[in-house]
Amino acid sequence: MNDTIRLHWFWSTNPQKVRLALEELQLPYELNKIDLYKREHKTAEYLAIHPRGRVPALEIDGGVLWDSNAAIAHLAQREGRLWPPGGADRCRALSLLFLESSAFQDLAGVFYFNRVVMKQIGKEPDETRMSKAHAKLLPLFELLSQHIGDGDYLLDDFSLVDCAFAPWLPWLDLDEHPALTRWRDALRGRDSWSACRVLEPGMDPDA
Ligand SMILES: N[C@@H](CCC(=O)N[C@@H](CS)C(=O)NCC(=O)O)C(=O)O
């Protein structure tokens, strides 16, 4: 069995979640850039790895994880680090991970699409769509703020579930939510954030 960990990646949000997790766990990995703007995610070769033709895909342990949070869950289970070993904290971690997949990702994606992708293709952002998405995000912001409480992370300490939310945070309007801005700033200060060059407003992703 090939024991190389290979991340099929682009600098957009979902692949960056998995790269952050690999960096935080300090696992050696190969990065294979799949340029979405060149439609490299739709080649026959890549579709044999990711059946939906999206990024990320993580080749590991003889298999492929073709969803960012599935990859994070696998890494958590495999490594037994940066993840609660059991009990109520693991229930919290899994619920938050699935919240990101089932609700947060699509709404945060509206901001990422309008503030990053539309700009890249020379179009104006759709403010109405963003304002509707923001209204739907508010209850989720409240829920996440409750989990953060007076701390810096979703659980008592940093964990891989923070990686699942991190790359979205620079693109959301968080000023009215002090727990979330504190969380974003704590994540921004970690070595993994700079190692992955998590995209921020004003940054050139291809630099
Ligand atoms: N739920 C998937 C979403 C993956 C996804 O939509 N990735 C985006 C980039 S961040 C993509 O590949 N977009 C290209 C497309 O949809 O054609 C995950 O979490 O991995």
The ligand as a Gaussian input file, in Angstrom:
#p B3LYP/6-31G(d) Opt

LIG

0 1
 N      -18.980000      19.507000       0.278000
 C      -17.753000      19.497000      -0.477000
 C      -17.709000      20.749000      -1.356000
 C      -16.523000      20.753000      -2.299000
 C      -16.591000      21.935000      -3.236000
 O      -17.675000      22.398000      -3.643000
 N      -15.406000      22.451000      -3.588000
 C      -15.360000      23.573000      -4.506000
 C      -14.100000      24.414000      -4.258000
 S      -14.031000      25.111000      -2.638000
 C      -15.266000      23.058000      -5.935000
 O      -14.611000      22.070000      -6.193000
 N      -15.930000      23.743000      -6.861000
 C      -15.865000      23.404000      -8.247000
 C      -17.199000      22.995000      -8.819000
 O      -18.184000      22.908000      -8.061000
 O      -17.235000      22.770000     -10.019000
 C      -16.556000      19.477000       0.497000
 O      -16.720000      19.945000       1.630000
 O      -15.498000      18.960000       0.121000

